Amino acid sequence: MALSGLWLSVIAGSAIGLAGVLAILFIAFDLIAPVREARNANLAIERTCYERVLMREPVLVEVNVENHGPRIDRILLRDLPPPKTEVVKGSTSLFCGIPRNGEVVIRYELIFNEPGDYHFDSTAVRTQSMFGLSERSFSLRSQTAVRVYPKHLTKRVTARPAKVLGWSGITPSRFKGGRLDFVDIREYRAGDPLKDVNWKASGRAGRTLVNEWNVERGLDSIVVVDLSSESVPSVRDWSGRTDIITAAYELVSSLTGSGNRVGMLIMGNILKRTKPGFGTKQLSQIVEGLVDSEVGMIWSAEHIESFLEMFFRKQYRTRGGTLFFVFAQPSTRLLSTLKSLSEKGFVCNSIMVDVLPEEENALVRYGILKSDDAMFGMRYARAEAEYSVRILSQTCNTFLWRPAKGFRPVSGVQRA
Amino acid sequence: MATSERVQAGVGGAKGLNYKEFSAIFLVSEIIAGLVLRSPGASFVMGLSVVVLLYGLYRVRPVLVQLSGWISYLPLAFAAGEFVHGIIPFMIAGLYVITISEMIAFSRQAAFMTESVVGVDAQTGSLLSQLSRVHTARIAYFLAIGLALIVVSYLASSLTTYASELVVAAILLLLAMVHFASK
């Protein structure tokens, strides 16, 4: 263009095209050396980040880019975090120059909004000449996987006694020293703990006597998490899965922490089941299952009963097993399953996760509803939730779980 | 792993004029040129240039920003021609549109890399400032060579005919290119 301007100036005898001289000078300044160098860009990339993190905790991500080729005058780097993450500090992009054998770092903090596996893949790169007239775009791959775990939002329930939320079961608690009722005084035997010695009685009798207690009994429980699509509300990127998983995690954590035997069944796209067991190892196995869970319709609530029988046998009925159902909104399938299990003698407990405030926030945030409309809609949603609670309370004890507030009993059938 | 304190919210990027200030300077010069020329055609071209500039800034397209500069080249040159005669207004206008549109495009790109985030860390800000300094130095070098070219062309034009000015300019251009390439 600049050359044609000059040519026109010559043939027309006019000074109009003289700016072409400066344009050529500008292009020459920009392109002569850097073009060759930009094409030979030899970049190495490495991303560092914790591999196991907690949901909604800021995580520092650093992307190191090293230039082993000639100097790059101008480079635009943009790291691409996985979906459902939010950058809370720093920048995912960098605009700079990198000398030969130089290194630059993209550094930012992000939070993961949902438990699960997240994969960082590539960083977009644009090398440019100094005035940006020449450009080359490509991407550098640096695969990093981050596993995000649910976070305990509510203050932990005290570890003793081996009862949670007011229930007690018949399984001997694994919690050592668990005591419920005083039974008798007996002779000291080797191995008895010192704290059980009844010093007053021993003084009177002239021999060592110890107190005897009934062994504490805990629950033999199965936590059923309903992640079928019809039970999990979602608005674009937001879904109730996060809160359901957090509630289930808090419930399992308090159950295992109090010495109860806990198993788990997760319905959804992937069926996850964990046989009942005790302790922190069991808890971590259950949490891994929760992290891997997916919302979907493949395994819906209607399959719960058959899976309970298949995996955990009928012993649960005879041993007085307790079932906990964790869900956001009960589907008709779940309600009929609950009724059926309750009639067969299982002690059923419902944990209804209150996701309505989060759902309202999401609707307003994405501009689907205005704030006033959302308030109007919330009245209907609350009425629907109250109706669900009424139906549920005919068959089971019902609890409401709210983030950071924990479990609150809303109704019960007094059958625990 | 570095601590999170290394990421500091609100640390600034490149110092100096930003794209809004450069754009304001450019728009003021366009308005002045429009007032000097008082021609509907010139006003239309200026308007077109402003639209292209705003769209280029909005979409962060350096090419459109440069194009906006070139659209306004002729009105600016003719407006400058009202005060200075000969080849000088054309060369000055050319130098002006190239320089200002490059500065706008660069500062817009730099701002875009940092505006949509919650703050950049000190190291990122420092790298951006460093790049900005190098870019300004390169622009200043271009300006110096461009001005020298204009002065020499002007002197040459007082000695010989218009055609020979172009020859002189071309020779000087080649010299500049050879000089730059050998660096």
Interface residues (C-beta under 8 A of the other chain):
Chain A: L6 S9 V10 G13 A15 I16 L18 A19 G20 V21 L22 A23 I24 L25 F26 A28 F29 I32 A33 T48 Y50 P58 L60 E62 D73 R74 L76 V87 V88 K89 G90 S91 T92 S93 L94 F95 C96 G97 V104 V105 I106 R107 Y108 E109 M130 F131 G132
Chain B: M1 A2 T3 S4 R6 V7 Q8 A9 P62 Y73 L74 A77 G86 I87 F90 M91 A93 G94 L95 V97 I98 E102 A105 F106 Q109 A110 M113 T114 V117 V118 G119 V120 D121 Q123 T124 L127 L128 Q130 L131 V134 H135 R138 Y141 F142 I145 G146 L149 S153 Y162 A163 L166 A169 A170 L173 A176 M177 F180 A181 K183
